[in-house]
Amino acid sequence: LESVARAAVQSWAARHLGVDLEDGFSPISHLFYADNCWLLEHRGPQLIEMFCELTDELVRRGMRWNEGSLLLLRNFWAAREVLREGRHAGCKSKNY
């Protein structure tokens, strides 16, 4: 997953997407562990944008998300509703 996401991660870093811990380092945009991926962003629309970019990279390589384990968490912005139809209008890839 890490190698698949390389282009998206570079794009996020260039746009300063992610959670800024105000410690003098670049924002943290993601965490990978085994086949798990956590995208970190405090602004809802940018979080969905990051998800779509990563999804596009996966689809280009013939991969898909496991829909049963896909979950977006946000404390006041219901990102899951955006995915209710199984896709987001901003994503280039329509079959993830």
C-alpha positions in Angstrom: 0.0 0.0 0.0 2.8 2.4 0.8 4.4 2.1 -2.7 1.0 2.5 -4.3 0.3 5.7 -2.3 3.6 7.3 -3.0 2.4 9.8 -5.6 -0.7 10.8 -3.6 1.4 11.2 -0.4 3.9 13.5 -2.3 0.9 15.6 -3.5 -0.5 15.9 0.0 2.9 17.0 1.4 3.2 19.6 -1.4 -0.2 21.0 -0.5 0.4 20.8 3.3 -2.6 18.4 3.8 -2.8 16.5 7.1 -2.7 17.3 10.8 -0.2 20.0 11.8 1.2 19.2 15.3 2.9 22.6 15.3 6.2 21.0 16.2 8.2 22.4 13.2 7.7 19.3 11.1 5.5 18.7 8.1 1.9 17.8 8.8 1.1 14.1 9.3 -1.2 13.1 6.5 -1.4 9.3 6.8 -0.4 6.2 8.8 0.1 2.8 7.2 0.3 -0.5 9.2 0.2 -3.8 7.3 -2.8 -3.4 5.0 -4.5 -0.6 7.1 -4.4 3.0 6.1 -5.5 6.0 8.2 -5.8 9.4 6.5 -5.4 12.3 8.8 -6.9 15.7 8.0 -8.9 18.1 10.1 -10.9 19.6 7.2 -13.6 17.3 5.8 -13.5 18.2 2.2 -9.7 17.8 2.1 -10.0 14.4 3.8 -12.4 13.3 1.0 -10.0 14.7 -1.6 -7.2 12.7 -0.1 -9.3 9.5 0.0 -10.2 10.0 -3.7 -6.6 10.5 -4.7 -5.5 7.4 -2.9 -8.5 5.5 -4.4 -7.5 6.6 -7.9 -4.0 5.3 -7.4 -5.3 1.9 -6.2 -7.7 1.6 -9.1 -4.9 2.4 -11.6 -3.1 -0.7 -10.3 -6.2 -2.9 -10.4 -6.9 -2.8 -6.7 -10.0 -2.0 -4.8 -10.9 -1.1 -1.2 -12.6 -3.8 0.9 -16.0 -2.1 1.1 -17.0 -3.9 4.3 -14.0 -2.5 6.2 -14.1 1.1 4.7 -14.8 3.7 7.3 -14.2 7.4 7.6 -14.3 9.0 11.0 -14.9 12.6 11.7 -16.2 14.1 15.0 -18.6 16.7 13.5 -18.5 16.1 9.8 -20.3 13.0 8.6 -17.8 11.9 5.9 -19.5 8.4 5.7 -22.6 9.9 4.2 -20.5 11.1 1.2 -19.7 7.5 0.5 -23.2 6.2 1.0 -23.7 5.6 -2.8 -20.3 3.8 -3.0 -18.5 6.7 -4.6 -17.8 10.4 -4.3 -18.4 12.8 -7.1 -14.8 14.2 -6.8 -13.2 10.8 -7.4 -12.0 10.0 -10.9 -12.3 6.3 -10.3 -16.0 5.4 -10.1 -15.7 1.7 -9.2 -13.9 1.3 -5.9 
